[in-house]
Amino acid sequence: MPKKRSGGGLTGTQQAAKFLGVSVLAGAVLAGIALPAFGALGLAAKGTVEGFDEIPANLKTPPLSQRTTILDAQGGRIATVYNRDRTVVPLKKISPYMQKAIVAIEDSRFYEHGAIDLKGVLRAVNRNAQSGGVAQGASTLTQQYVKNVFVEEAGDDPDKVAEATQQTLGRKIQELKYAIQVEEELGKKKILENYLNITFFGQAAYGIEAASQRYFSKPAKDLTLEESAMLAGIVQSPSRYDPVNDEEEATKRRNTVLQRMAAVGDISQAEADRAKATPIKLNVSRPNNGCITAVSGAGFFCDYVREVFLTSPTFGKTREERGKLWAQGGLTIRTTLDPQAQNAVQASIKDHVNQSDKVAAAVTLVEPGTGKILGMGQSKPYGFGKNETQINLSVDHGMGGSNYGFPTGSTFKPFLATAAIERGVPPTQSYPSPYDMPYPASIQTCSGKPWVNTGGDTAENENESEVGPYALKEAMAKSVNTYFVQMIEQIGLCPVTETIAKLGVVQGDGKKLPESPSALTLGSQGISPLRMASAYAAFANRGTYCTPIAISSIKTANGKSLGVPKSTCSQAMSEKTADTINTLLKGVVDSGTGEAAGLTSRDNAGKTGTTDARKNAWFVGYTPNLSGAVWVGSPSQQVQMEGITIGGVYHDKVFGGQVPGPIWKDAVAGALDGKEAPTFVTVDIPDAQKPKDPGREKPGDNGGRGNGGNSSGSDNGGSGDEKPNPGFSFPENLFGGGRNGGNGNGGNGNGNGGFP
């Protein structure tokens, strides 16, 4: 006896043979159904058999593209992203009304025939012959499912989609052979489940669960008779029967489905009539796709998560492979974003910088010891409108950020101090530190070829009253530029290059910083806020640097866990050096240029920075359990922050401690509210003893100003002859410079020497 399948019908071989026989008798049945022009040509039995046999035996079913949900560290939803809005559900979670409705209108003999409905084929041939065109199709639900598989596999490639949907004899034969395989392997219930999950229902909704949520804002298991009939009717032509745009046409189609359900015995005529009399009642949920929909201003963090996924080898060997996995979706991504910290970031930004201001602010918070990014936001929201942007000002260019990052000014000085202390320079080291001076004639680099001051580059302090000698503690608190120029002459450029490499500091374009004194002393090169926050976190973590991470875990649609990038931690400096830097930077917020940023309820430290022409202002600071970087400026580097209103407050001149400092203070205070308040390990650094100098004015507390050179180290500046005051300890050849030094632009055409 013939082998029977569940649902009735013959075996695949028998179906194929019967199909081919009918094709010959009917004069290429399929050509007559789908391609009337081919009907007159016929189809030779021999050619049909050969073509059928050449088709691969197995249909490769791609995983269905679904929505990916991005969560914060507490499990709250940040955003939903997808190529196709779809949530796959089992048949038991789909309303029985929906199951009956789709079968009734699309393939009422679904449970009676096999992959091919021969009665339907002959009926369609007859109908089409009478009409002279394609008046009726004969594809079974299984064949429609196979066709949808081809479309799903094509993805967003228009050429592949066109190929998958083309109405050719070869394509129809291919669909038929695969339909036979699917019927044999899956059975009717699984085919129906797959069909309802793959089908397009219009309004960007793929699959019945997404459709139910889109039109009625409810799960598919709760669909009523009327709702099920409406959705089943959409499938034939999602644009024509769209109830959102044409309720009248959708109602007619729904009623057709209801009448068909009554005709096949799924419901009574009375039930059909009552349902027909019920108006369509939509409760539409608009598509909620992409990082632009992220909550709490986390659109940029959402976009960063996507970039991490697409660039990390953890998720595939090539970007194309990773892109396919991202497009496939169905992922649940738990991130490191702390909702309390993120809300604090956004609230602080809103309090201090307006969206419509000429300048923007970017804030990033990182957890020392883990590298977890806890908060990330900026004053120009994620979007496409006026005063919106998709450029993430907190990260490197390769991760969706600005081209080069932003010159950091004096926030770079702690890296130089770290390199010096690691190489034996005591924190009590004193230098003459005149008001202005030329850069050294030459400084040794890692390559062995010294940097040479061929352009006569100079540096000067912010105020003429700032004249040394200074020891490191006071020079750091007041951000005295010439002190650090003399320090780098003593230790050379290479130690600084090696130190920042251990701290993950590179330019915003991913390249190493050039070995020039302006870049490695006064912060003339562009660096991203995330890089700065992560590097300073190493100070808080007693010298151990941890690479930043944004993803904690990922699960696929079937619950499988994927590996995620891990933070890598390494000792970037000794604990004693870190403790010394912490002590020095506590002085900055206690009584130095960063006093406005100081927290009163817990240990904190940090450094201000403002670049030449006041195009960039920074505050980078930390507590033992949180590090944060705040940048304020123009992304285009065209705005000089003098005589400017920011956040409704007028500023004659913007300094790092003046606008970024208070932003940092409020963001960090909010992020740590209710959290423990550990203390730093500090060291004793004696205050320098200075001789009385009645002719010297008291230095201002605004730190220094730098006019460092560009990446090639060639600024125009004068030379001077100011000599150090006698009787103070300083290295040989560290004499002062001239008072006629010029200004110069540094780093990427944007970078400039550092202010406090």
N, C-alpha and C positions, 0 to 999 in steps of 0.2 A: 504494500500500500504506500501511497505517497506520504512523505514526511510532512506532518502538519506543524504550523507555528502557532504561537499564542496569538489569538485574534483571527485565526483562519487564514486560508490561502495556501498556495503551493510553495515548494522550495524555490530557492533562488534560480537554480538551473531550469526548473520547469517554467517559472515565470518568464525568464529570458526567452526560452524557446517559444512559449505561447505568444509573447510580445512580438517576437520577430515574425512569427507566422501571421499574426494579425496585421502587422505593418505591411507585409507583402500584399495581403488580400485587400487592405484598405488603401493601398497606393500611397505608402509613406504617411501613415496616420499622423505622426507628430508634425511632419512638414505641413500637413493640412490644417493642424490645430494652430501652430504658432507662426508658420510662415506660408501663407496662402500662395505666394509666388512659386514656392517649391512644390506645391501639391501636384502640379501637372508633370513634374519631372519624374515622380516615382522614386523608389529606392530599391536597388537590386538586393536580393536576399544575401548573396555572397558578400557584397560590399558591406552590408549592415553587420553581418556576423564578424567580419574581420575588424571593423571599427570598434565593435562592442568588446571583442577579446583584447584589443590593444589598450583599453582603459585600465589603469591600475586597480587592483582588487580592493584596496583599503582606502576609505575616506579618512583623511587626516583632519580631525576636528580640533581647531585651535581653542584655547581657553577663552571664554567669553570676556570681553572687555567690560570692566565694572568700575564703579566709583571707588576712589581711595579717600579714606578719612584720615586727616592729620589731627592728632590730639596733643594737648599740653601735658605737662608732667603729672597732673592730677587726673587725667582722663577726660578733661573737657574738650569739646570740639573746637578746633581752631578754624578749619576750613575743609571743604570737600572738593576734590579735584578729579576730573575724569575726561577722557576722550569721548566716552559714551556713558550717559547716565543710566546705569543698570545695576540692579541688585538681584542676584540669582536666588531663587527660593524653591524649595521642594514642592511637589504637587499638593501635598497635604496642607500647604500654606497658601493655596490658591482656591478661591471660592468655587464650589461645585457649579454654581450658576455660570461662572466664567468658563469653566472647562466645557460645559454643555454648549454654551453659546458659540464658542470658537469652532467646535466640531460641526455644529448644525449649519453654520453659514459657510464654512470653508471646505468641509469634506464630510458630509452627513453619513456616508458609508464607510467612514474611517475604520470602524471596528469590524467591518464585514469583508473588506478586501485586503490584499497584500500591498506591496509597494506601488503596484499599478492597478488602477481601477479600470478594467477593460470595458465595463459597461459605460463608465463615464467617458472613456476615450471615444467609443463608437457614437455615443450621444452627442459629444462635442463635434465630431467629424460631420455628422448629419446636420447639426445646427449651423455649423460654419459654412457647409456647402450651400445651404439654403440662403444664408445671408450674403454669401460671396466675400466674407471677411472673417475676422476673428470675433465672433459673437460670444463664444463660450470657451473657457479653458478646461483642461482635464487633469491638472496637476493635483495629486493627492497632498494631504497634509505632510506626509513624509517627504515628498518631492520638494515642497515649499521649504521645509526645514533644511534640506540639503542645499538648496539655493541660498538660503540665508547664511549657511556655513561658509559658502564661497565668498559672500559679501563681507562677512566678518573677517575672514582671512585676508581680504584685500585691504582692510584697514582704511586709512585716509588717502591711499594712493588712487587718484582719479582714473588712471589707466587700468589698474587692476579691478577697480569697481566696475568700470565699463565692461571689461572682459567677463566679470562674474555675472553681470546682468544681461548680457547680450542674448537675443532670442535666435539662436542658430540651431540647426539640426544636431550638430556635434555636441553642443552644450546640453541639449535636451537628453541625448542618449547617455551622456556622462552622468547627468543627474539621476537618470533612471537606474543605471547600474549601481550607483552609490546608495540610492533609496532601497534597493533590494538588500544590500549589505546591512544598512541601518535597521531595516525591519527584522532581519534575522538575528542581529546582535542585541538590540535594545528592547524590543517589544513595544506595545502600543502606549502603555502608561508613561514610559520614559521618553518616548518620542514626543508625546503631548507636553510633558514637562519641559523638555528642551526647546520645543517650538515656542511655547509661551514665554520662555526666558530670553530667547534670541530675537524675537520679532520686534519690528519698529512700530510704535504706536503714535508717532507724530510728537510735536512739541518737545523735541530732543529727548524723548523718553524711549529707552530700549528695554524690552521685557515688561511683563505684566506688573511687577512690583513698582517699578519706576513710573509706569503709566498710571497706576492706581494712586500713587502719591501725587503725581503731577495734576491730574484732573479732579481728584476727590480728596486729596490729603488724608488718605487712609491706607492701611495695608491691604494687599490683594485678597487676603483671607476674609475680609469684611465686606467685599463688594456685594451689592444687592443685584436682583434680577435686572432691573432697568440699567444700572451702571455697567453690569457685565455685557449686556446686549450692545450698549453704546460703544464700549471699548472693542468688542469683537467686530463691530461694523467698521471701525476705523482702519483696520489692517489692510483692506483691499486698496484704499487710497487715502493715506494719512492727511494729505493736503486738502482733498475734496471734502472729506467727512470730518474735518477739524471742528469740534464743537465750540472752541474758543472764538474762531473767526466766522463760522457759519452754523449757527445753532439749528436753523431750519433744515438744512441739508443733513446735518448729523442726526436730527430727530427722525427724518424719513428713513435714513439708513438703519437706525436703531430699531425702528418699527418693523423693517424688513427682517431683521435678525429675529425679533420676537415672534413674528409670524412663522418663520422657518422653524423655530424651536417648537412651536405648537404643532406644526405639520409633521415633525418627526417624533412627536410624542414626549418631548422633554418637559413640556408644561402644557397645561390645559388651555383651551381657547379663551376661557374666562380670565385666566391669569395673564395671558398675552394682551387681552383687551384692556385690563386694568393697568398694566404696565405702559401700554401705548398712550393711555390717557394722562400719564404722569409726565409733567414737564421735566426736561433735563435740568438738574440742579448741580452745577459745578461748584467746587471749592478748590480753585486752582492754586497750586504752589509753584511759583515761578522757579525756573532753573537757578540753582545756587551753586555755581561752579567757579572754581579758581581761587587764587590767592587774593583777588580783589574783594572777595566776600569774607575774608578773615576777620575774626572778632578781635577787639582790644588793640587795634592798630598793628596786628601781627602779620600783615600782608608781606612785609619784607622778610620776616623770619620764615614764613611759609615758602616764599620764593627761594630763600637760602636752602631750606630743606630739600626742595626739588633739585637745586644745583648740586648739593652734596650727593644726592642719589645718582644723578646723571654723570658725575665726575669720579665717583669712587669705584675702584676695581672690585670692591666687595660685592657689587651688584651686577657684575659682568665684565668680560675682558675688554669689550669695545663700547664706545658711546652708543653705537647703534643697538647693540645687545641690551644695554641698560635702558635705552629709550623705549624699546619694545616692551620691556618689563614694566616700565612706568605707564606706558599707554594701555597695557593690559589691565592695570589697576587691580581693584579688589583688595588693596592693602589697607591695613590699619597701622598707622605709623605713630608710635608714642614718642614724643620729643622731650627735650630737656627744658622747654620753656616753662617758667614758673609763673602762674597766673598773677600772684601777688606782686612779683617783681615787674611783670609786663604792665600791669595796671599802674604801678608807681611810675614807670618810665613814661607812659603816655600822659599821665596827669601832670608830671613835672614839665614835660615839653609844652603842654597846652598852657600851663601857667606862665611860662617864660618866653615863648616864641609863638607868634601867630603864623598860621598857614600862609597868609598873604604877604608876610614880610619879605624884604629883598634878600634876606639870607635864610639859610636853613639850619636846623640842628639835627644831629644824629647821636644816639645814645646806645651803648652796648654794655651789658652786665654779664660777667663771667664768674663762675665759682672757682676759687683757688683750690687746687688739689684734685679736682675732677675734670676741669676744662669745660664743664657744662655751661652752655649759653643759657642764661636765665631770663634775659630781657633784651629786646632789640626794637628800636623804634626811631622815627624821625618826624619832623614837623610838616614836611610835604607828604601827604598820604599816598598810599599805593593806588595808582589809577592812571587814567588817560586824560583827565580834564585839566582845567586851569589850576595852577598851583598844586598839581599832582605829578607824580613821576613813578616810573618803574625801576629807576636806578636805586639800588640799595647803597646808600652812602656809608654804611658801616662796614662793608666788606671789600675784598679785592675785586679787580676788574673781571678776573676769570670766574668769579662766583656771582656776577651780576652787578658789580659795583662800578664806581667811577673809573676813569681811565688810569689814573695814577695814584689814587688816594689823595691825602692832603698833607702839606708840610706841617710838621708837628711843633716847630719852634722849640722852646726850652723844655718841653716834656721829654725831649731826647736826652737831656743832661744826666738823669740818673743812670742811663746805660753807660755813659762815659765814666761816671764816678764808680760804677760797679767794676768796670774793666781796670781802673786805676787801683782800687782797693784790693782786688784779686791779685794784683801784681805788686803788692807791698806798699803802696802809697798810703800813709796814715791818714785817718779822717781829720787830723789836726793840721794837715799840710797847708802852708800859707804861701800865697803868691802875691806879687806886687799889685796886680789887677788895676792898671790905670783906667781912666775913663775910656780912652780909645787906644788902639795899637794895631800894627800890621800883623797879619798872620805870619807865622814863622817862614823863613826863607825856604825851608824844605822839611818834610816829615816822612819818616820811614813808613812803608806800606808792607802788606803781606807778600807782595810779589818780589820785594827786594828793590824795586825801582821807586825811589822816593817821589812823593808829591812835591812839586816845586811851585812856589808862589811867583809865577811869571807875570801875573797881572797886577801885582801889588795889592792883593786883597787885604781888607782891614775888618776889624770888628770894633764895636763901641758899646757902651752900656746905655741903659735907658736914660739915665740922668747924669748930667755933668758932675753932680755932687758925689756920684758913686766912684770913689777913688780908694784903692786899697792902701795897705795890704788887707786881704781877707783870708780867713781859714775856710775850709770846706763847709762847715756848718752854716756860717753866715752867708757865704757865697751861694749856697743852694737855696736858703730861705729867701734871699733877695734876688736870686737869679742873675748873678753878675756874669755877664758874657765873657769878659776878658779873663776872668779867673779860669774858665773852662778851656779857653784857647791856650792858655799857658799850661794847663794840665795835659792837653793832648800833645803839646810839644814835648813834654817830658816822657810820656809813655808811648807815643807813636800811634798811628792809625790802626795797625793790625790787631792790637788787643781789643779794640772796640768792635772791629769787624767780627772777630771770633766770639765776642760776648753776645752780640745781637743775633748771631747765627744760632746760638744755643737757646735764645729766647724767641725764635721763630719770627724775627723782625725782618721783613723784606718790603720793597716798595709795593705800591698798590697794583702795579702791573706784573708783580711776581718776580721781578729781577732783584738782584742784590743791590744794596746801597753802594754808590761809588765811594772809593776811598779818597775823600777830600775832607778837610777840616770843617767846612760849612755843613756838610751832610752829617758828619759823625760827631759834631759838637753842638751846633745850634739848630739842628733839625730842619734843614732846608729841603729835604726830599719828602715826597708824598707817601704816607703810610695810612692804612685803614684803621678806624676805631677798634675793630675786633682784634687786630694785631696788637694794638697798644694795650687794650684791656687784658689780653691774655699774657702779654709780657710782664705787665705790672703785677699780675696775679702770682707770678713767681716770687716776687718780693714778699707778698703776703704769705706764701707757702714756704717761707724760709729757704728760698733758693731753688726749689723744684718747679720746673716749668712743665705744664701739661698742655698738649695740643687741644684746641677747642673742638667740641663735639656738639651736635644738634639733635641727634637721633638716639633714643634709648633702646627701642625695640621695634621690630616689624613683624606682623603676622599676615600671611596670605589669606585669601578667601576661605580656604579649607582648614585654616587654623595652624598651618605650618609656620614655625618661626624661621626668619631669615637672619643671617649674620649681619651685624651692623659695624660701621667703623668705630674703633675704640680709641679713647684718648691714650696717647703715649706720654709718659712722664719721665723726665730725666733731670739730674742735678745740673743746673746751669751755673751755679756759684756756690760757694760754701755757705753754711748756715750763718756763720759769723758775718760774712759780707752782707747777706740779706738783712740780718739784724741791724747792721750799721746803716744800710740804706733806709730801713724803716725808721730808725732814729732820726736820720737826716730829714726825711720827708714828713715826719711828724712835725718838725719845726716849721715846714712850709705852711701847714694848715693851722698851727698854733699861733704863729706871730709873723708869718711871712706873706708872700704874695697870694697864697691860697687861703687866707684867714676866713674869707667869706664862705668858703666851702666846708669849713670845719664842722664836724659833728660833736655835740657836747655829751651825748649819751654813751659813746663807745669809742675805742681806739680807732683812729683813722689817720691816713697819710696820703700825700699826693703831690702833684706838681702842675703848675700852670704853664701855659705856653701861648705866645701870640707872635705871629710871623710879621715880617717887614710889610709895611703898608697896611697892616691890620686886615689882611685878607682871610686869615684863619685865627681862631681863638680856641684853645683847648683847656680842659682840665681832665687829668687822668689820676684817679685816686683809688684807694682800697681800704678795706677793713680786713681783719684776719680771715673773714669768711665771705667777702664779696669784693670783686674788682670791677671798676667801671671806667669807661672813656666817654667823654663828651666833646664833640666837635661842633663849632658854630662858624659858618662862613658861607660864601657863595660857591655852589658846585662848579660854576664856570670860572671861578677865581677872578671875577671882574668887579667885585664890590669891595671898596675900602671902608672898613667899619669905623668911620669918624663922622660925627654929626649925624648919627643914624638912630632911628627908632626901632626897637626890637621888642616885641611883645607889649607894645603900647608904652614903653619906657624909653625916654630919650637918653642917648649916650654920647658924650663928647668924644670919647675914645674908648674903644672896647678892649679889655684885657682878659686874659685867660681866667683870672679870678673873679671877674666881674659878671659875665653872663654864663659861661659854661660852668663855673664853680657852683653857683646856686642851683643850677639844673641838676648837677651831680648830687649835691647835698640832699635835695628833696627826693630825687629818684632812689638813692641808696637808703635814706631814712625810711621811706615807704616800703621798700623791698625787704628791709630787715625788721620792720615793726613786729614786735612780739617774738623775735628770734633771739638766740643767745648772743652775748656780747663778749667774745673772747678777747684777750689782750695780746699785744705784741711782746716779743722778747726784744728788749732794747739793750744798747750798750752805752757806756758812759763816754761822752765826747766832751772834754773840757772846752769851755769858751776860750777863744783866743784873747790874749792880753795885748791891748794896743796902747802905744804911747799917746799921750795927749798931743793933739795937733790943732792949735787954735785957729789956724788958717784954713782948716778943712771943714766944709759944711757937712752936716749930718746927711748921710745917704738917704735917698727916698726909698720907699718900700715897694716900688713897682718893678724891681728887678732890672734886668738888662735888655738891651736891644742888640740884635745881631744883624749885620749886613753881609752875611756870608756869601760866598761865591756860588756859581752854578756847578753842575755835576763835573765839569772839567776843572773846577777850582780856579776860575779866572774872573774875578771881580775887579772893578776899577777902584782903587783906593789909594790914599796917600800914605806916606811914611812919616814917622814923627820922631821926636827926640826926648820924650818925657822919660826921665830916669826914675828908678824906684827910690822910695824913701830909705835912707840908711838905717841900719840897725835891725832889719827884719830878716827872717830866714826864708830863703827861696832858692830854687835851683839856679845854677849858673845859666847864662844866656837867656834868662827870662825877663829881659828888661822891657820897659813899657814901649808903647807905640805912640805915633803922632796923633794930634788932635784934629788932623785934617782928613781923616779917612772918609772915603766915599761910600755910597750905598750900592748894593748889588743884588741881583735876583738869583735865587738858587733853585735847584731841583726841578726838572721837567718843565722849565719855563714858568713854573708857578711858585716853587719853593723859595723861601727867603729866610734870612737869618732870624734868630729867635728873640722875641720879647719874653717877658715873664709869663 
